[in-house]
Amino acid sequence: MYSKKENILQLVSLLKQNKVLHIVVSPGSRNMPLAESFYNDSDFKCYAVTDERSAGFFAIGLILNLNCPVAICCTSGSALLNYGSAISEAFYQELPLLILSADRPQAWIGQMDGQTMQQTQLFGNMLAKEVSLPIIKSEEDSWFCNRLINEALLALFSPKKSPVHINIPIDEPFFDCTATTLPVARCIHRNRNIENDWNCASKPLVIVGQMHPNDTELLSNCLSALNCPILSENIGNLRCTKNNIPLFDAILLNSNEVLNPDLVIYIGGHIVSKRLKQWLRNCHPKQCWRIAPSGDVADTFQSLTDIFDTNPSDFIKNLTPKKTDNEYLSLWRNLNSALLKKIDYYDYSSNLTLFAIKELIQSVPSQSALFLANSNTIRHSQFFINKELNFFCNRGINGIDGSLSAAVGYACNYDHLTFLIIGDLSFFYDMNALWYQSISPNLRILLLNNNGGGIFKSLPGLNESDAVKELIITHNKVTAKGWAESVGLSYFYADDNSFTMHLLEILTAPSETPILLELNCNAENAKKEYTQFIEYLRK
């Protein structure tokens, strides 16, 4: 019989799957659900050692004899401190010692309750990893708990062996040990042999997040030969167009189960598309592989099964290409082609924002760099393709900070044109970037001024709140004219498509000064026009 606490059930299940089967238990009441669960499972071998200080060194002896990880388990409070000497010894001997500490719920820490103390950050840099599990109340808690346990166990089995600490808050009642089975908790593997799984996958899907252009040339060639649909935004900087599906976000407006992958391979950094992330979190692919040299756990789609700490190009080259006529790839390509035609035929005469972004992206000179400020500029630009462009964006933390500054900094050492598409909120937030004394004449700024944070106007339900209208959506009637001209930029202004087209020609031409083109994009019209465009694509 096992404890009914789900965080304990997941922990016990994953310890079994990872063959951490030797547990040195010291007595206490708060860790009783753990002890009971281990003791009643014949796969575990438990050792009772009363003194925690001795128990830690007892475990070190077992590790040296068995050449495998061993766990020590204690109750809450000062009991954990007594492991300190053994933890330091294990750290300097590079031994895989796993510390399991029962704890009180976080709400009671520091509230003068018995046997409570802050049980994390006690052992400093002598731990390869430390996690504190949630008390599970929701599906998200369950996913979070599973991910934390996997992260801890991956660290325990890393090449440089070091102690790992898992802290387990346990709420009352904690003497109910009536669960008869363990859950099949998801186990995340590192560098597993996946040749057979790859060969059996009938609907593999590749996701490429943000990448630097210098890192994508070889990868683009490898991915193109793989014959799988590749979902990547402009900021992924992939050069292969054969199997790339740039309009995936629009395709997912009408997604159905036939598009659901059985395998996802995730390469690179952030994905902007919220629709893509939600879709993958809901369709639960059987396998999800994260390819990243750092080896860090990034469970973006809540379905991670494998981590490969290797170069993505090397990994892809070792996979056998799928058949060129596979149905899954054809399905994605056909849907993408149909949407490309619809976008080409769309009448942009009433949509100044999309019109300007489209014309700029498709007309900039080759070898140009294009910076995208966050939110709407990234989403809008995804509808339009220019494989000669290098795309950049501050997507590490996804804020509006420094969008203008990053473009200014890039342009100052770049021999070709550097473009920036930016909204008014991002621009005015970072306008001091133009104080830089020697702004490159190759800098080109397209400022989309819709008098506030346009993204907040487009989120369903959010714009209906009076508080949002007054406090969140920044209302301004400011233009960049005075500031731009005072720091030496050539300034142009437009509020209709015909004049914008003329000014875009000026924006993309050589100039002895940096240029800023400001478009007056009426906020309400922009929201309405974009909604109409999305409905057009959805039909």
N, C-alpha and C positions, 0 to 999 in steps of 0.2 A: 504494500500500500504506500502511496505517495501523498505528500502534502497537496492540498487543493489549491495552493497559491500558484498562480500561473507563472510568475517569474521564477519560482523554484522548479516547476515542471519543465520549463524551457531550459533552464540551466542544467538540470540532471540529464535531459535528453541530449543536449549538445556535448556534455562531458562524455557520455557513452559513445556518441558518434566519433568523437575525437580521441577515444581510448585513454582518457584521463580517469583511471579506474581505482587508483590507490588514494585513500582519503584518511588523513590523520585528524581525528576529532577530539576536541577538548570539551568538557561538559559545560552546560548552560541551558537556560530555558529558551532564549530567543533563537538559538540555532537548532533547537530540537526538530523543527520541521525539515531542516536539511539533513540532520543525522538520521531521522526516521526514514526519509526517502532513500538515502544511500544504503542504510542497513537492510532494508526490505527488498533490495534489488541484488540478485545474486551475481551480477556482473561486477559489482564493486567489492573491493576488499577494504574494510574499515579497521582502523587501529585506534584504540582509546588511550590517550596520553593526557593526564590531568593538567599538568603545568604547560601553559602555552609556550614558554621559552624553551622548554625541553622538547615540546612537540615540533617546533620549527626545525630544530637540529635533528630530531628523529626522522623528519621528512627528508632532510638533506642526505642522511645515511641511505634512505631508500632510493633516492635519485641516483646516488653514486653506485648503488648496487644494481638497480634495474635499468639505468640509462634511459629513463623516460620521465615525463612530468609527473609530479606528485602534488596533491592538494592538501592544505591544512585548513581546518574549519573551526571557527570560534564564535562565541556569543558576542553580544554588543557591549560597548563601553570600553573600559581600560584593558580588557583581555587582549584586544588587538595590539596594544602597545608592546606587549610582551613578546611579540613576534619580531621586534626590531632587530635584535642581534642576528637572528637566523636570516632575516631578509638581507642584511648587509653582507653576510657571509655568502649567501647565494648569488648576490649581485656581483661580487668580486671573483667568485669562482665560475660565474656564467652558468648558473644552473636554473632549469625551468621549474621554479617553485610557484605554485598557484595559491594565493591567499583568498579564502572565502570567509568574509566577515558578515555575520548577521547584524542588522541595525534596526533601530527604531524608525518609524516614519519621519520624514524630514521635518514635518510640522512640529515635532516635539524636541528637536535638537535645540539646546540652549534654553529650555523652559523649566529647568529645575526638576526634571523628571528623572527617575532612577536609571542608572547605567546608560546615560546618554552623553555623547560627545560628538564632535565633528570627526567622522571616521575616514575622511578622504584627505589627501595632501599631507599625510603624516610622514611619509617615507621619501619625499622629495624625488631626486633624480635616480633613486635606486630601483625604480620600477620601469619596465618597458611599456607598461600600459596600466591605467587605472580607470575603472568605470563604476558607477553606482546605478543599479538597476531601478527602473520605475516600479511602483506598485500599479499593477495593470488594471485599468478601468475602462479601456476603450481599445478599438482595433489599432489605432495609432500607437498607443502605449505598448501593445503587443509587438508591433513591428519594431519599435524603438528598442524594446528589451532584447528582442532577438538579434538586432544589429549590434548592440553593445556587447552581448556575450560573444558573438562571432568575432568582433574586433579584438576583444581580449584574448580569445583562444588563438587567433591568427598571430598575435604578438607573442604568445607563449611558445609557439612553434617556429618562430622566426630564426634565421641562422645564428644570430647573436643571442644566445639564450640568457634570459634575465627573468627576475620575478615579475609576476602580474597579479594585480589586486582586483577582485570583483567584490564590491560591497552590495549587500542584499537587504534593503529595507523590508521589514515584515510587519504587517499590521495584525491586530487581533481580530478574531480568534486565530491563534496559530497552532493549536493542538489538533486541528481537524486534518487527519491524514487518511482520508478515505478514498482518494483517487486510485483507481485500479490499473490505469494505463498511463503511459507517457505520450505526449503529443509527438508527431513527426515534425520536430522543429527544423526549420530551414538551416542547413549547414553551408557556410560560405567557405569555399576551398581556395587554395593558392597554388598556381602553377600545376594544376592537375593535367593529366593526359586526356585530351578531349577529342582525339582523332575520330573515335567511333561516334561520339555525339554530333560532331560536325557533319559526318557523312550521313547520319540519319535525319538531320534537320531538313525539313521540306519547305519551311517558310522562314529562312534566316533574314534578319533585317539589321543593317548597319546604321548606327547613329554616330555622327561626327559633330562634336561641339566646337567651341571657339578654338582656333589654332592660329599660330603665327604663319604667315605665308612661307617663310623659310623652311618650315617643317612639313610642308604638304606635297612637294613635288613628287618625291618617291612614293609617298603614301597614296597619292591620287592614282598613280599608275598601277600600284598593287590592288587597290580597291576596284579599279575599272576592270581588271582581269578576273575578279572574283565572281562576277555575274550575280550580284545581289542588289536589291534596292538599297540606295544610300540616302538617308535623310540628313541633310546638312543645311544650315543657314548660311547666308553670305559670309558671316564672320568665321565660318569654318575654313574659308579660303581654299576649298577643293577646286582643282582644275579639271577633273574628269566630269564630262557632261553626259557620257554614255548611259550610266546607270544612276546618276544623281537625280533626286526627286525634289527640286527646290520648292515646289508648291505643295509640299506635304501638309502644311497647316491648313490650306484651303481644301485639300482632299479630305481631311479629317472632319470637315464641316458635315459631311454625310457618311461618316465611317460606318462600316458594318463588320460583322465577325469574320468575313472572308479576308479582311486585311490583317487580322490578328497574327502576329508572328509566333513561332514556337521557339525561336532563339533570337536574342538581341545581343549585338556586339557594340559596345559603347566605347568610343575613342575621343580624346580631346577634352576640352573644358566645358563651360556652361552652355546649355541650350536655353534660348530665350522663350521659345514657344510653350506657353502654359498648356495649350490644348494637347500638344504631343505628350507632355509629361503626365497629364491626367489620363489620357488614353492608355498609355502603357501601364500606369498604376492600376487601371481598372481591368485590363485584359489579361494580366498575370501570365506573361510568357513562361514556359517551363524552365527555360534557362536564360540567364543574363550574364554576359561576360564583360568585365571591365578591364580594358587594356591600358595600363598606365605605368611608366617606368618607376614612379614613386611607390607604387604598391599600396597607396592609401585606399581605404574603404570609402567609396562614394556610391551609396545605394539610392541614386536619384529616382529610379523607377520602382523602388520597393520590391524588387524581385532578383536582386543580385545573388548569383550562385557561385561565381568564380572570379578571381582576381589574377591577372597575369602581369607581373612587374617586369615588363620587357618593352622593347621598342615596338610601336604599333606596326611599322612596315615589316619588320622581321616576323612578327606574329602572323600577319596577313599572308605573307609570301609562303608560309608553311601550310596554308590551307588549300585543299584541292578545289579548284574553281567548280562552281555549279554548272549544269548544262546551260548553254546559251538560250535555249528555248523554254526555260522553266516558267511555269504558269504564274508563279508568285511575282517574279520580276516583271513579266509582261503586264500583269494587272496594274501594278504601280505606274509603269511607264505609260500605259494607255490613258490612265486617269490624269496623269501629269500633262500629257500632250493635249488632251481635250481642254484642260484649263488654260494652257498657254494660248490656245486659239481664242478662247473667250476673252482673255485679258487683252490680246491684240485687237479684238473687235470692239472693245468697250469704248464708249464715248466719254472721254475725259474732259469735255468742254466745261462741265459744271463742277469739276473736282480739282481745285487748284493744287491742293497738297499732293495728291497722287500724281497729277500731271507733272509737277515740277520734279518730284523724285524720279519718276520714270524717265523723263527727258535727260536729267542730269546723269543718272547711272548709265544710260545707253549712249551718251554722247561724249563722255570724258575721254581725254587722250589716253592711249595705252601707257602702261607703267605708272599710272597715277595711283595715289593712295586715297582711300575714302574712309574717314572717321564717321561713325554713327553715334550720336548721343543716345541715351537710353530711352526705353519705352516705345512710343509710336514710330520714331524714325526707323528703328530696327524692324518692327513688324511691317511697316509700309514698304520698306526697301526689299523685303523678301519676295515680293511679286515680280521683281525685275532683275534681269541677269546681265552681267558683264564679266566674263571669265578672265578678262585682262586686268581687272581691278584687284588691288589688295585691300581687304576690309579690316578695320580695327574698331574696337569698342571697349569701354571700361566695364567689362562684365564680371570682374573678379568678385565684387560685392554688389554689383548691379545698381549702384546709386547714381545720382546725377553729378556728383562731385567731379570736377576736373575734366569734363568732356572737352571743353574749349582749350584748356591748358595742355592736355595731351596732344591735341592736333597742332597747336602752336609749337610745342616742343619737337614733334616729329618733323614738321616742315622746316625747322631751322637747320637741319642737317640732311635734307633730301633734295636731290637735284631736279626731281620732277614735281608736278603739281600735287598738292595735298588739299583734298576737299573735306569739308565738314558739313554734315546735315544735322541741324540742331534746332530744338524747340526754344521758345522764348524763356521758359522757366529755367532750363539748363543754361542758356546763354547768359542771362542776367545774374544768375547765381555765381557764375564763374567769370564775369566780365573783366575782372582784374588781370586775367591772362593776357589781355591786350596791352597791358602796361609794359610788357617785355620790350626792351629798347630797340631791338633789331629784328622785328617780325619779318619773316621771309616773304618776299614778293610772290612766292609760289603758293601762298596760302589763299584758299577760296572758301568762303563761308556762305552756306545757304541757310538763312534763318527763317524758320516757319513760325510766325508770330500769331498764335491764336488766343492771345490775351489770358494766359493762365495754363495750368497743368491739364493739357488735353486728355491725357490718359484717364484722369478722374471723371471726366465727362462721359467717357465711353463705357465705364464699368457698370453692369446692370444693377439698378437699385441704388447705387451709391449717390448718384446725382440728385436723388429725391430727398435727401436729408438736408434740412436747413443748416445744421451744424457744418456739414461738408461744404455747402454752398458758401457759407460765411468764413469758415476757418481753413478748409483744406484746399479748395480750388482757388488759387491765387488770381485775383482779379487785377489786371493792370492794363493801362492804355499807353504804355511806354514804347517808344521805338528806339532802335539802336543808332539812329542817324548821328546825333550829336557826339556820342561817345566814340563811334567808329571813325568819324572824320577827325576828331580831336587827337586820335592816336595814329593818324596817317593812313587809314584804309580808304580805298575808293568805295563809296556807298551808293547803292541803287535800291529802288523801291518799286514794288509792283503789287497789284491786287486783281489782275485778270490774266487769263492764259496767253493771250496774244502778245502782250507786252512782256510777260515772263519768258516766252520763247526767245524773244529778241535779247533779253538780258542774260539768259543762260548761254547764249553764244559769246557774250562778253565775258562771262564768268569762266568759260573754258578756254579762253584765248590767252596768249602771253600778255604779261603786264609788268610794268616797273614797280607797281605797288600791290599789296594784298587787296583783295576785293571782298566785300560783303554785299550779298543780295538779300534783302528782307522782303518776305512775302506776307501780306496781310491776309491771314487765313481766318475768316470769321468763325468763331468757336462753334456756334450752333449749326452753321452751314457745314462745317467740316465733319461734325458728328453725323449729321443727316446724310451727307454724301458718302461717307465711309460705310454707314449702315446699308445704304442702297447698293454699294459695290459688293459687299459681302453677300447680300441677298441675291444679287445677280450671279455670283459664283456658286451659291448654294443650289440654284435651280437646275 
